[in-house]
Amino acid sequence: MNREELNEELKTNADNAPKPMKPLRKLKRIDNSRKPAEPEYHGLHEAPQIDIAIEGEERPQESAPRQVYHGAHEKGRKEDFVESADYEDYEDEEKPKGKKKKSKKDALIKLAAILVSIVSIITLFLNMPILWYKKAGQPDERVSIINYFKRWQPTGDIEGDLEKPQMDLSVDTDIVNDDFTDGLDLPQLIEGQYTVLFLGFDEDQELTDVIWICQFDIAAAKLHILQIPRDSAVPNYTSNPTTKINSVYYYAWDQDSSKIQRVVNCVQENFGIPIDAYITTTCFDIVDIVDLVGGIPMNIDNEIVYEADKIIPAGENVILTGEQAEWFVRFRHDWLQGDIGRVQNQRRFMAAAMQKILSIVKDEGRLKLYSYLNTIYRKKWIATNMSVDDLSKLADFGSTLTTDNVSVNMVPGEDAAYIGSDGVQYSIYSIHKRATVDMLNEYFRPYQRPMLLSESNIMEFVSEYEYQYELYDDTGITFKDLEKATEPPRASDYN
């Protein structure tokens, strides 16, 4: 065989050579050891299968399972194999890990769905009207748990609620029309304003030595405070021979109304300001409240000696403790103008207290302020008919004010001597009626028609033509200016 014939034969053999084998599939072993199931009887009229053997005949042999040919290169197997459903598991060894990750994700989704469902159910429950809310003068109504808490008045039972005012509110409908709103949902007598009467009691809790009217002009983002001197004479409202307004709470002619209502009626009928709510406290409670917030920083121009062992040192940025704060707001003996000097000093304390509130919100956050309010409520250091929700909204509004948008005025008047029904001469404060009405119209009736002299029950002990002075007819000042204010003149300065 020559070279050409040999090459031809090798080529022929290569063309006829079998193709490369394909990989066998993963096989699953079949268990042939299981016995065939016994015949089963299926019905009443069905003849059972009976294995009958005829004598002399051999029992037929079961044919062996047919061998299945699975490949060109397979020469036979002793046992049968079938294709496994698990084939190609080996091709992706990362699949189990992927399934594990997917299962964790599914679990988180299910957990989130469960939590959302629980929150939704709780929210739905809290908003369901299931509680009866009862309030004097109003029909009973069903409210949700959330609304019940918002309307809750923790200290309202101490002084009671207020009656609807009998006075003509004289709402200015040119301003307060159907579309007018101040944006703050409060139980107001007049939309746009919310007025709170603040009273501070003496040790016996009979005389209101501090009387402030705090009117929140919500629509204009302002706060106006009116200080009523405790010696202001209101003979038509108190049976006390002094005729002073601080005795109305306990000695009012009207003994049928609640004590707080007596003072509210006196204020509304003399000054024409509708009162939405009240806050009362005592000199002892002021101590606790000031200590709670960490003291009130103030500039003390000169040493204040309240008593021999109760002294406030002079200095800048003196942190008044609770006791020192009480001494400061009650001190009056050294002031040239007596009680009027005390009133003027109290407004300095108000300005410093507001700065403290603003610093709490700025440095510690609103939640800290709310926690202080909660403590004051819980320990009943104040009494008020305001609900938790009302007080929170008012605190929010107050914390947004700037000191140049907060002003304080004092009722115009002058000192006078008065001989009471008991024959004793008393030093009183005679209100200047015209100057007072003018001041009220300018600052305290933003959404009411101007007040007329005839609409006020103010009684003057010194007639307008006999005034000794008009020094206190215009005492308005902003908290911004009060930051630079000094103490009132002392009697020792003029000796």
Secondary structure in CASP SS format (residue, H / E / C, confidence):
PFRMAT SS
TARGET T0000
AUTHOR 0000-0000-0000
METHOD secondary structure of the structure
MODEL  1
M C 1.00
N C 1.00
R H 1.00
E H 1.00
E H 1.00
L H 1.00
N H 1.00
E H 1.00
E H 1.00
L H 1.00
K H 1.00
T H 1.00
N H 1.00
A H 1.00
D H 1.00
N H 1.00
A C 1.00
P C 1.00
K C 1.00
P C 1.00
M C 1.00
K C 1.00
P C 1.00
L C 1.00
R C 1.00
K C 1.00
L E 1.00
K E 1.00
R E 1.00
I C 1.00
D C 1.00
N C 1.00
S C 1.00
R C 1.00
K C 1.00
P C 1.00
A C 1.00
E C 1.00
P C 1.00
E C 1.00
Y C 1.00
H C 1.00
G C 1.00
L C 1.00
H C 1.00
E C 1.00
A C 1.00
P C 1.00
Q C 1.00
I C 1.00
D C 1.00
I C 1.00
A C 1.00
I C 1.00
E C 1.00
G C 1.00
E C 1.00
E C 1.00
R C 1.00
P C 1.00
Q C 1.00
E C 1.00
S C 1.00
A C 1.00
P C 1.00
R C 1.00
Q C 1.00
V C 1.00
Y C 1.00
H C 1.00
G C 1.00
A C 1.00
H C 1.00
E C 1.00
K C 1.00
G C 1.00
R C 1.00
K C 1.00
E C 1.00
D C 1.00
F E 1.00
V E 1.00
E E 1.00
S C 1.00
A C 1.00
D C 1.00
Y C 1.00
E C 1.00
D H 1.00
Y H 1.00
E H 1.00
D C 1.00
E C 1.00
E C 1.00
K H 1.00
P H 1.00
K H 1.00
G H 1.00
K H 1.00
K H 1.00
K H 1.00
K H 1.00
S H 1.00
K H 1.00
K H 1.00
D H 1.00
A H 1.00
L H 1.00
I H 1.00
K H 1.00
L H 1.00
A H 1.00
A H 1.00
I H 1.00
L H 1.00
V H 1.00
S H 1.00
I H 1.00
V H 1.00
S H 1.00
I H 1.00
I H 1.00
T H 1.00
L H 1.00
F H 1.00
L H 1.00
N C 1.00
M C 1.00
P C 1.00
I C 1.00
L E 1.00
W E 1.00
Y E 1.00
K E 1.00
K E 1.00
A C 1.00
G C 1.00
Q E 1.00
P E 1.00
D E 1.00
E E 1.00
R E 1.00
V E 1.00
S C 1.00
I H 1.00
I H 1.00
N H 1.00
Y H 1.00
F H 1.00
K H 1.00
R H 1.00
W C 1.00
Q C 1.00
P C 1.00
T C 1.00
G H 1.00
D H 1.00
I H 1.00
E H 1.00
G C 1.00
D C 1.00
L C 1.00
E C 1.00
K C 1.00
P C 1.00
Q C 1.00
M C 1.00
D C 1.00
L C 1.00
S C 1.00
V E 1.00
D C 1.00
T C 1.00
D C 1.00
I C 1.00
V C 1.00
N C 1.00
D C 1.00
D C 1.00
F C 1.00
T C 1.00
D C 1.00
G C 1.00
L C 1.00
D C 1.00
L C 1.00
P C 1.00
Q C 1.00
L C 1.00
I C 1.00
E C 1.00
G C 1.00
Q E 1.00
Y E 1.00
T E 1.00
V E 1.00
L E 1.00
F E 1.00
L E 1.00
G E 1.00
F E 1.00
D C 1.00
E C 1.00
D C 1.00
Q C 1.00
E C 1.00
L C 1.00
T E 1.00
D E 1.00
V E 1.00
I E 1.00
W E 1.00
I E 1.00
C E 1.00
Q E 1.00
F E 1.00
D E 1.00
I C 1.00
A C 1.00
A C 1.00
A C 1.00
K E 1.00
L E 1.00
H E 1.00
I E 1.00
L E 1.00
Q E 1.00
I C 1.00
P C 1.00
R C 1.00
D C 1.00
S E 1.00
A E 1.00
V C 1.00
P C 1.00
N C 1.00
Y C 1.00
T E 1.00
S C 1.00
N C 1.00
P C 1.00
T C 1.00
T C 1.00
K E 1.00
I H 1.00
N H 1.00
S H 1.00
V H 1.00
Y H 1.00
Y H 1.00
Y H 1.00
A E 1.00
W C 1.00
D C 1.00
Q C 1.00
D C 1.00
S C 1.00
S C 1.00
K H 1.00
I H 1.00
Q H 1.00
R H 1.00
V H 1.00
V H 1.00
N H 1.00
C H 1.00
V H 1.00
Q H 1.00
E H 1.00
N H 1.00
F H 1.00
G C 1.00
I C 1.00
P C 1.00
I C 1.00
D C 1.00
A E 1.00
Y E 1.00
I E 1.00
T E 1.00
T E 1.00
T E 1.00
C H 1.00
F H 1.00
D H 1.00
I H 1.00
V H 1.00
D H 1.00
I H 1.00
V H 1.00
D H 1.00
L H 1.00
V C 1.00
G C 1.00
G C 1.00
I E 1.00
P E 1.00
M E 1.00
N E 1.00
I E 1.00
D C 1.00
N C 1.00
E C 1.00
I E 1.00
V E 1.00
Y E 1.00
E E 1.00
A C 1.00
D C 1.00
K E 1.00
I E 1.00
I E 1.00
P C 1.00
A C 1.00
G E 1.00
E E 1.00
N E 1.00
V E 1.00
I E 1.00
L E 1.00
T C 1.00
G H 1.00
E H 1.00
Q H 1.00
A H 1.00
E H 1.00
W H 1.00
F H 1.00
V H 1.00
R H 1.00
F C 1.00
R C 1.00
H C 1.00
D C 1.00
W E 1.00
L C 1.00
Q C 1.00
G C 1.00
D H 1.00
I H 1.00
G H 1.00
R H 1.00
V H 1.00
Q H 1.00
N H 1.00
Q H 1.00
R H 1.00
R H 1.00
F H 1.00
M H 1.00
A H 1.00
A H 1.00
A H 1.00
M H 1.00
Q H 1.00
K H 1.00
I H 1.00
L H 1.00
S H 1.00
I H 1.00
V H 1.00
K H 1.00
D H 1.00
E H 1.00
G C 1.00
R H 1.00
L H 1.00
K H 1.00
L H 1.00
Y H 1.00
S H 1.00
Y H 1.00
L H 1.00
N H 1.00
T H 1.00
I H 1.00
Y H 1.00
R H 1.00
K C 1.00
K C 1.00
W C 1.00
I C 1.00
A E 1.00
T E 1.00
N C 1.00
M C 1.00
S C 1.00
V H 1.00
D H 1.00
D H 1.00
L H 1.00
S H 1.00
K H 1.00
L H 1.00
A H 1.00
D H 1.00
F H 1.00
G H 1.00
S H 1.00
T C 1.00
L C 1.00
T C 1.00
T H 1.00
D H 1.00
N H 1.00
V E 1.00
S E 1.00
V E 1.00
N E 1.00
M E 1.00
V C 1.00
P C 1.00
G E 1.00
E E 1.00
D E 1.00
A E 1.00
A E 1.00
Y E 1.00
I E 1.00
G C 1.00
S C 1.00
D C 1.00
G C 1.00
V C 1.00
Q E 1.00
Y E 1.00
S E 1.00
I E 1.00
Y E 1.00
S E 1.00
I E 1.00
H C 1.00
K H 1.00
R H 1.00
A H 1.00
T H 1.00
V H 1.00
D H 1.00
M H 1.00
L H 1.00
N H 1.00
E H 1.00
Y H 1.00
F C 1.00
R C 1.00
P C 1.00
Y C 1.00
Q E 1.00
R C 1.00
P C 1.00
M C 1.00
L C 1.00
L H 1.00
S H 1.00
E H 1.00
S C 1.00
N C 1.00
I C 1.00
M C 1.00
E C 1.00
F C 1.00
V C 1.00
S C 1.00
E H 1.00
Y H 1.00
E H 1.00
Y C 1.00
Q C 1.00
Y C 1.00
E C 1.00
L C 1.00
Y C 1.00
D C 1.00
D C 1.00
T C 1.00
G C 1.00
I E 1.00
T E 1.00
F H 1.00
K H 1.00
D H 1.00
L H 1.00
E C 1.00
K C 1.00
A C 1.00
T C 1.00
E C 1.00
P C 1.00
P C 1.00
R E 1.00
A H 1.00
S H 1.00
D H 1.00
Y H 1.00
N C 1.00
END
